[in-house]
Amino acid sequence: MTKTSKFAYADKARAEAAAGAEASAKAGAKVVDFNAALRQAYLDMAEDTIMLRKRRGEMRKKAAGQ
């Protein structure tokens, strides 16, 4: 799971309606094509991996110091 939610719709009109409803609840909802969504998914996974590696490193240092 990443910080950015991603939903797929077969109908562009429904996607835009959902984005409009989401935009009223949260800022940042937008409709993009498949390639843009895929690119964002990979970027989010990379950021999550970096964060996890950092946390694991901190946990190893803490465990070694005790």
Backbone as a chain_set.jsonl record, in Angstrom:
{"seq": "MTKTSKFAYADKARAEAAAGAEASAKAGAKVVDFNAALRQAYLDMAEDTIMLRKRRGEMRKKAAGQ", "coords": {"N": [[0.846, -1.16, 0.0], [0.526, 2.213, -0.798], [1.114, 5.772, -0.291], [-0.373, 7.191, -2.112], [-3.512, 6.771, -3.413], [-4.858, 4.593, -5.893], [-7.162, 4.097, -8.398], [-8.934, 2.238, -10.85], [-10.926, 2.792, -13.692], [-13.256, 1.79, -16.131], [-14.731, 3.497, -17.623], [-14.346, 6.776, -18.619], [-15.929, 8.949, -17.863], [-17.069, 8.113, -15.435], [-14.765, 7.903, -13.924], [-13.967, 10.577, -13.823], [-16.142, 11.626, -12.423], [-15.84, 10.328, -9.966], [-13.35, 11.345, -9.226], [-14.017, 14.01, -8.973], [-15.773, 13.906, -6.782], [-13.999, 12.969, -4.871], [-12.177, 15.04, -4.843], [-13.551, 17.017, -3.517], [-13.498, 16.037, -0.976], [-10.792, 15.525, -0.443], [-7.808, 17.168, -1.4], [-6.203, 16.957, -4.589], [-7.096, 14.799, -6.165], [-7.088, 13.248, -9.313], [-7.543, 12.477, -12.796], [-5.839, 10.194, -14.742], [-3.967, 8.648, -17.443], [-3.244, 5.131, -18.121], [-0.418, 4.706, -18.26], [0.637, 6.89, -16.843], [-0.435, 6.398, -14.311], [0.808, 3.964, -13.732], [3.492, 4.756, -13.694], [3.431, 6.471, -11.444], [2.803, 4.611, -9.482], [5.14, 3.019, -9.446], [7.02, 4.964, -8.62], [6.007, 5.58, -6.078], [6.334, 3.085, -4.821], [9.116, 2.922, -4.819], [9.791, 5.047, -3.09], [8.601, 4.087, -0.733], [10.138, 1.781, -0.314], [12.663, 2.867, 0.192], [12.107, 4.216, 2.605], [11.443, 2.021, 4.258], [13.876, 0.599, 4.276], [15.485, 2.431, 5.598], [14.24, 2.532, 8.139], [14.631, -0.132, 8.957], [17.413, -0.206, 9.099], [17.832, 1.599, 11.202], [16.619, 0.152, 13.23], [18.325, -2.059, 13.37], [20.701, -0.846, 14.244], [19.869, 0.059, 16.753], [19.302, -2.404, 18.004], [21.834, -3.582, 18.012], [23.193, -1.916, 19.726], [22.262, -2.488, 22.229]], "CA": [[0.0, 0.0, 0.0], [1.309, 3.44, -0.88], [0.43, 6.975, 0.17], [-1.263, 7.654, -3.171], [-4.503, 5.777, -3.827], [-5.019, 4.462, -7.343], [-8.356, 3.351, -8.774], [-9.094, 2.114, -12.294], [-12.304, 2.843, -14.183], [-13.374, 1.49, -17.563], [-15.418, 4.628, -18.236], [-13.695, 8.029, -18.224], [-16.906, 9.799, -17.19], [-17.162, 7.661, -14.041], [-13.5, 8.268, -13.266], [-14.01, 12.013, -13.549], [-17.131, 11.831, -11.364], [-15.22, 9.885, -8.717], [-12.292, 12.308, -8.904], [-14.696, 15.214, -8.51], [-16.256, 13.639, -5.43], [-12.811, 12.856, -4.017], [-11.55, 16.365, -4.746], [-14.257, 17.788, -2.494], [-13.092, 15.493, 0.323], [-9.341, 15.671, -0.331], [-7.183, 17.823, -2.556], [-5.246, 16.164, -5.329], [-7.65, 13.733, -7.005], [-6.988, 13.564, -10.732], [-7.714, 11.371, -13.735], [-4.657, 10.047, -15.605], [-3.991, 7.428, -18.248], [-2.614, 3.966, -17.495], [1.037, 4.87, -18.127], [0.907, 7.84, -15.755], [-0.741, 5.703, -13.054], [1.869, 2.98, -13.524], [4.689, 5.509, -13.307], [3.251, 6.921, -10.063], [2.886, 3.423, -8.62], [6.561, 2.662, -9.289], [7.673, 5.993, -7.801], [5.563, 5.391, -4.697], [6.981, 1.879, -4.282], [10.523, 3.252, -4.568], [9.839, 5.85, -1.863], [8.292, 3.204, 0.387], [11.287, 0.901, -0.113], [13.704, 3.681, 0.83], [11.684, 4.442, 3.977], [11.565, 0.76, 4.994], [15.293, 0.291, 4.479], [15.977, 3.352, 6.625], [13.727, 2.06, 9.431], [15.309, -1.387, 9.317], [18.767, 0.148, 9.503], [17.75, 2.185, 12.537], [16.309, -0.931, 14.185], [19.54, -2.862, 13.538], [21.632, -0.082, 15.081], [19.335, 0.049, 18.113], [19.467, -3.755, 18.543], [23.261, -3.831, 18.221], [23.656, -1.084, 20.841], [21.727, -2.953, 23.518]], "C": [[0.9, 1.234, 0.0], [0.485, 4.623, -0.395], [-0.592, 7.472, -0.841], [-2.214, 6.539, -3.57], [-4.628, 5.775, -5.336], [-6.226, 3.584, -7.61], [-8.46, 3.342, -10.281], [-10.579, 2.091, -12.639], [-12.286, 2.556, -15.673], [-13.97, 2.671, -18.313], [-14.815, 5.931, -17.717], [-14.66, 8.944, -17.472], [-17.055, 9.407, -15.717], [-15.892, 8.015, -13.262], [-13.503, 9.746, -12.902], [-15.016, 12.339, -12.454], [-16.541, 11.444, -10.009], [-14.124, 10.856, -8.282], [-12.901, 13.603, -8.398], [-15.207, 15.057, -7.094], [-15.089, 13.569, -4.455], [-12.16, 14.212, -3.812], [-12.243, 17.223, -3.697], [-13.868, 17.309, -1.095], [-11.604, 15.716, 0.584], [-8.821, 16.38, -1.57], [-6.295, 16.828, -3.285], [-5.799, 15.039, -6.18], [-7.566, 14.157, -8.465], [-7.123, 12.297, -11.559], [-6.498, 11.361, -14.65], [-4.789, 8.769, -16.413], [-3.203, 6.315, -17.545], [-1.122, 4.178, -17.266], [1.392, 5.832, -16.995], [0.634, 7.188, -14.399], [0.339, 4.673, -12.727], [3.158, 3.651, -13.066], [4.587, 5.954, -11.848], [3.343, 5.748, -9.091], [4.338, 3.021, -8.391], [7.302, 3.685, -8.434], [7.289, 5.85, -6.333], [6.22, 4.169, -4.065], [8.453, 2.148, -3.976], [10.663, 4.058, -3.286], [9.563, 4.994, -0.631], [9.468, 2.284, 0.713], [12.423, 1.644, 0.591], [13.373, 3.894, 2.304], [11.847, 3.165, 4.812], [13.015, 0.4, 5.263], [15.888, 1.171, 5.558], [15.525, 2.888, 8.007], [14.416, 0.785, 9.882], [16.736, -1.122, 9.767], [18.805, 0.735, 10.893], [17.479, 1.113, 13.592], [17.535, -1.816, 14.424], [20.54, -2.153, 14.434], [21.182, -0.105, 16.54], [19.542, -1.317, 18.757], [20.93, -4.06, 18.842], [23.799, -3.062, 19.419], [23.197, -1.576, 22.193], [22.398, -4.201, 23.985]], "O": [[1.905, 1.285, 0.709], [-0.707, 4.486, -0.12], [-1.576, 8.108, -0.464], [-1.777, 5.478, -4.016], [-4.518, 6.816, -5.983], [-6.31, 2.461, -7.111], [-8.115, 4.328, -10.933], [-11.379, 1.448, -11.959], [-11.405, 3.025, -16.393], [-13.737, 2.827, -19.512], [-14.78, 6.162, -16.509], [-14.252, 9.639, -16.542], [-17.155, 10.276, -14.851], [-15.952, 8.38, -12.088], [-13.091, 10.123, -11.805], [-14.775, 13.231, -11.64], [-16.726, 12.156, -9.022], [-13.992, 11.152, -7.095], [-12.358, 14.228, -7.488], [-15.088, 15.979, -6.287], [-15.189, 14.062, -3.331], [-11.648, 14.502, -2.73], [-11.606, 18.061, -3.058], [-13.905, 18.085, -0.139], [-11.206, 16.055, 1.698], [-9.351, 16.199, -2.666], [-5.7, 15.95, -2.659], [-5.026, 14.372, -6.868], [-7.926, 15.281, -8.816], [-6.855, 11.193, -11.085], [-6.159, 12.376, -15.259], [-5.618, 7.912, -16.109], [-2.58, 6.539, -16.508], [-0.613, 3.864, -16.19], [2.357, 5.598, -16.268], [1.384, 7.4, -13.446], [0.735, 4.531, -11.57], [3.831, 3.165, -12.157], [5.553, 5.827, -11.096], [3.9, 5.882, -8.002], [4.726, 2.716, -7.263], [8.131, 3.307, -7.606], [8.134, 5.981, -5.448], [6.619, 4.211, -2.901], [8.978, 1.653, -2.978], [11.553, 3.789, -2.479], [10.217, 5.157, 0.399], [9.76, 2.037, 1.883], [13.065, 1.097, 1.487], [14.248, 3.77, 3.16], [12.332, 3.221, 5.942], [13.35, -0.054, 6.357], [16.71, 0.711, 6.351], [16.324, 2.853, 8.943], [14.748, 0.638, 11.058], [17.215, -1.747, 10.713], [19.696, 0.42, 11.683], [18.028, 1.152, 14.693], [17.763, -2.272, 15.545], [21.162, -2.782, 15.29], [21.997, -0.267, 17.448], [19.915, -1.395, 19.927], [21.23, -4.732, 19.829], [24.754, -3.501, 20.06], [23.704, -1.115, 23.216], [22.064, -4.72, 25.05]]}, "num_chains": 1, "name": "protein.A"}
